[in-house]
């Protein structure tokens, strides 16, 4: 396969990062890469689908990984995986032995090991310079489900129309299920049985970087988990914090202990981010040291500083993200700078996932959530035209049109964009610039 052909397939069939921000995969495919990394770390507590999918579809995913490596002309492909995922590793070993340029790299069960910048360092020893991208160090990273979707696009000519989601937390039958894109969170949770709390909320994504959604929030290409939690759980309560109050709390309570900086994963790699300096500037209403605020631009948003490190329960990550957003809005570019050497204490400052799970009050929800890879049905789907970084797709159907699952309903625009496909057989009932609503004719 030639590179342009692979890029065209990824764009045509709507393959984007199946998690995170949903970066279009075709834009990552380049012959500048000498290393392709498959990310099977999913470092946030309670997330399970990547290890499960890789165990179930090992030959297909590894074959596609090596195909991508060969198409890009890369020297090697590396599967980054937690050493504690023994079942998945056992499935990988006999398959990877058939591929001379594919190797397994076991990593610690630490957070945020799934951050591609951290994983690249663990797998290759290369540090992505602050403000830079993995390709600056000749590396590209894809997660497991993205690689699976690319395999289905290349071999079966199937567009991305459904999503694996771990439905966990306060449900009596935790499961990882395949659901049609555009299905409501409430309907997806119903597939995992009954909710075990009278007052509850939905945390979409991981407990560290996710957001609070509603029953009518829809599943998109980047949704890896729906975590049902009591409404009074601290993760739900903290999601609605008032940033003005948090800044005043920083003024009154920040003791400059430096723990937020000491445990910052990007700081540990030598990136110029020191959360304690920003907290000090906020506490003293001091804007004289602009370098402290520039450091916010290098924040990964992992929220270790806020949800794990700070002994006062302050919100450095939220404050950092506000300054980062403001600088972007003002058109201030992220400077690409040379990192310092990783700090000497980096290893002992890694945050163990099991300890993080306890700290977040999630240990009682850390249960098996077996994978069901058969897509369930939905009565109605609302399919967003923007499920990726870049330009939304343009609708190519109208109300009243009959559609089939996998049919093109949103065409990629010029620029960074991908196609959108129907996730069910049915009839289009409404179309606007944001989403397409379809009533299914084939609920199962």
N, C-alpha and C positions, 0 to 999 in steps of 0.2 A: 504493500500500500504506500502511496506517495503522500507527502505531508498535506498538500492542498486538498486532496480527496478526503483525508481524515478531518480536516478543519471544516470542510463543507458539510460532512455528515453530522458533526457535533452541532453545528449551527442549525442545520435543517431540522434535526430531530430534538432540538431544545435542551441539549445537555448543559447543565450548569452545576456549580458546586452544590452538592446535596447537603447543605448545612452552611452556617455562617452567612455571608452576604450574597451567595449565589452568583459568583463571578462566572461569566460565560466560558465554558471549557475550551472552545475553539481558540479564544484569545490567548490561552496559555500554551498552546501547541506551537513550538518553535524549534528550529534546528540549532539554536544557541544553547540548548540544554545538553549537559553531559550526564546528568543524573535525574531519574524520575523516581519520586517517592510516593508510595502508597500509604496513606495515613489511616492506620487502624488503631488509634490510641483512644479516641473519644474520652477525653480525660475528665469530663464533668461527671459528678456523681449521678447514678441511676440510669445513665444512657447506655444502651446495650446493642443497638441494631447493627452496628458495623462489624463487630466481632461475630454476631450471629449470621449475618449475610455472608461474610467471608468463609465461615465454617460450612455453610450450606452450598455455596456456589464457588468453591475454591478453584476448580479447573478453569472455569469460564473467566473468573476475575484475573487470575494469574496469567492466563493466555493473553487477555486484553492488555494487561500491564506490560508484558513483553512485546506485544505488537506496537504499543505506543512508544516504548523505548527504541525499538528497531526503526520505526517510522521517523522518529526525531533524530536518529543517529546517535543516541546517547550511549555512553559506555556501560552504564549499569542501571538496574532498577532495584530499589530498596523498599522492603515492606517494613515500615515502622509499627511495632506492636508491643503492647505491655507484656512483659515477661510472665505476668500472672494469668494471661489468657491462654492457658495450657491446651484447652480443647481446640482452639483455633490454630494454635501453633502445630499441634499434632496433625491437623488436617493439611496444613501448609507444607510441612517438611517433605512428604513424598511427591508432592506436585512441583515444588520449586527445584527439587533435585533434577528435574528434566530440563531446566532452563539455566544455562551456564552463567548468564548475566543477570540473574535475579537472586538477591540474598535477603535473608531475614535479619532485621536489627531489633533486638529486644531492648525495651526502654523501661525505666522505673515507673511504678504506679504513682506518679506525682502530677500535680496540677500546676500550670496549664501545659502539660506535655503535648497536647494536641495542637497547640499554637504552632503554625507551620514554621515560624522563625526558630522556636525552641526545638522542634523535631529535626529541622535541618542541621542544627548544631549537634544534636545527639547522634544523628545518623551519618554525618559527613565531617564534623569538626569545623564546618564553615560558619562564620558569623555574617548574617545579612546586615549590611550597614544600615544604621538608623535612617529612616526615610526612604530606604530602598525596597526592592522587591526580590523575591527568590531568584528570578532569572538573572539578576545582577551577579549572582554567584553560580550561574549556569545550572540552576535547579528548578524543577517544576514539581508541584505537589498536588495530588488528587486524593480525595477520600474514597472509601470502599464503594459506597453506593454510586458515586459519580462514575467510577470505573465500570461498575456493573451496568449502569445506564448507557455508557458508551459501547459496551459489548453488545447490548440489545439493539442499539442503533446500527452498529456495523454489521452484525450477523443476522438480525431479524428485521431490520428496517422499521423499528418501532420508536415512535416519539415518546418522550417522557410524559406520561399521563397519570401516574399514580406515585405514591410515596410510602415508604416504610416509616412507621412512627411507633415509638415505645410509649404505651399508655400505662403509666405507673403512679405510685403514690397511694392515695386513699381510695382505692378501688379493690373489689374483692377478687378480681381475676386479672392481675397485671399481665399484659401481653404486648408483643410487638406485632403490629398488624400492617397490612398493605391497604391503603385507602385511596380512593380517587382524589385527584387534585380538586380543590374547591369544596370538598366535604366539610361540613361544620365540625368544630371541635366537640360540640355536644354530642353529635351523632357518632363521632369516632370513639369518644369515651364510653358511650353506651355499648359498644362492641366488647368492652373489657368488663362487662358486668355492672354491678351496682356500686354507686359511690357510698363510701362507709361513713361519711360525715354529713351532718344536717346542714351546716354552714360551710361552704367550700368555695374555692377559686381555682382557676386554671393558670398554671405557669407554663408558658409555651417556650420550648427550647430547654437549655440546661438551667439548673438552679443558680449558677453563677452569672450567666450572661443572657438568660432568657427574659421574657417580659410577661406581664399579666394580661391574659386574653379573656374573651367572653365566650359564651356557648355558641354564638354565631360567628366567631372568628373562624376563618377558613384555613384549611391545610394547604400549604404551598410547597414548592420544590425544596425549600430550605428547612422545613419543620421536622426535626428529629425526634422530639418528645413532647408529650402532653403530661404534665405532672399535676395531679389533683391534690390539693393541700387544704387543710382547714383555713378558714378565712382569717383566723387569728394567728396563723403561723408567721414567724418572724420574717420569712422570705416574702410573704404576701404583704405584710405590714410595711416593710422597708421599701417596697416598690412604689408606694404612694407618697414618699417623703417630699417635703417642701424644701427646695434647695436654698431658699433664703434663710430658713431656720437652720439648715445644716451649716451654712456659712457662719451664722451667729454662734452655733455650738462649737465650731472650730475656734472662734475667737475666745470662747470661755473655757474650753476643755483641752485643746491640743497642748500636750506637754513636751512636744518635740523629742519624743523617744526614738524616732527614726525607724521604728519597726516597719512602717509602710514602705519605706525605701529599702530597708534591709531584706525584705521578702519579695520585693518587686522582681518578677522574672526577667523583664527586659533590662532593668538596671544590672542584674546579675550577669548579663551577657555583655556589659560594657556600654549600653545605650545611655544617652544623656538625659535620663529621666529620674528625678528625685522628688517623689511626692511630698516628703516632709518639708521641702523648701517652699512648695506652692502653698501648703497648709500654713506655714509660717507667714507667708506674704498675705494670705487671706486674713489670718488672725490679727495681723497688725495693720491691715489696710495699706500695705506697702507695695507700690508698683514700680519701685526704683530698679529692681533687679529683673530685667526682662528675660534673662536667660532661664530663670526658674519657670516662667510661663511658657517659653518656647518648648521646654521639656514636656509639656502636656501633649504636644504633637506626636510624641513617640509612645504614648500610652496605648497598649493593646486592648484595653477594656476588660481584662481578665477579672478584675475586681478582687484580687487577693487582698489588696490593701484595705478594702472596705468591709468585706465579708469574713475575713479571716485574721488579718494582721492587727488592726487597730484595737488596743486594749480599752479605748474609750468608746468604741462603737461609733466613731465618726465616719464621714463619707468622702474620703479623698478621691475615690474613683469618679463619683458623680461630679465633684468640683472640677477634676481634671477634664472630664468629658465636656463640661460646659465651656471651659476655656478653649479646648480643642475645636469645638463646634464654632465658637465665636471667631477664632482665628481663620478658620476655613471660610466662614461667611464674609470675612473682611478681605478675602483673596490673598491671605498670607500663605505662601507655599511652604511645604515641608522641606526643610533643607536635608540633603543627603550629606551626612558627615561620617567621618571615620570613627568606628567604635573604639573604646579603650579595650584592654584585655578583659576577658571574663574575670569576675572577682574570685579570689582564692577560696572563699567560703561558699561558693555556689552549690556544691553538692549537699552540704549539710543544711542549706537553707531551702531546699526543695520542699514543697508542701505535699505530704502524703495524702492521697485521695481518701483513704479510709478515715484518717483523722479529720479531713475536711468534711466528710459525710457526717461524722459525729457532731462537729462544730455547727453545722447547718441545721441540725435537728432532723436529719433524714435517715438515720440508721434503721429505724423500724420499717421504712419503705424500701430498703435495699433487698429486694426479693427477686427470685427468678421471674422473667417475663418471656415465656417461650415464643418463638417466632412462628407466625402463620403467614406464608408467602403468597396466599391466594387473595387477590384483591376483593374486598367486600363491596357491596352495592350501596348506592345512595339515591334517595328520592329526588333530591335537587342538589346541584353543584353550582357554586359561584366561582368562576375561574378568573383570577386576576390576570391582567395583561402584562403586569410587571411583577415577575417573580425572580428577578435577577438585577444585578448592578448594570446600569446602562439605560438605554432607551426602551420604553415599553413597546410591545408588539402592537401592530395595527389590526383591528378586527377585520376579518374577511367574510364574516357571516352576518346575518340580520335576523331579527325576531321573526319566528315562523319557520326558519330553516330546520330541516331534519339533519342530524349529524350522527356519525358513528364514532365509537371510541377510537382514538388515534388520529382522527381527521384534523387537518389544519384548520384552526379557527382564528389564529392571530399570526400575522406574518411579520417577520423580523424587519425592522426599519434600517435605514442606512446608519452606520456607526455601530457601536457596541450594543447588539441586540440579538435575540434568538426567537425562533418560532414557538408558538403555544398551540397545544393540541387538546382536543376534547377528551375528557376523562370518562365519558359514558356515551352509550347510545341514547338518543333522545331528541327533544325539540328545543330549540333556542327560544326563550321567552323574553329576554331583554338583552340589549347590548348598549354599553356606553364606553367612554374613553378609559374606564378603569377596569371593568370586568364584564364577563359574559355569563349569563345565567341560563342553565339548561335543566329542564325537567327530564328525568330519566325515563326511558321506556323499557328498561331491562334491569330493574332492581333485583338483586339476588341476596 
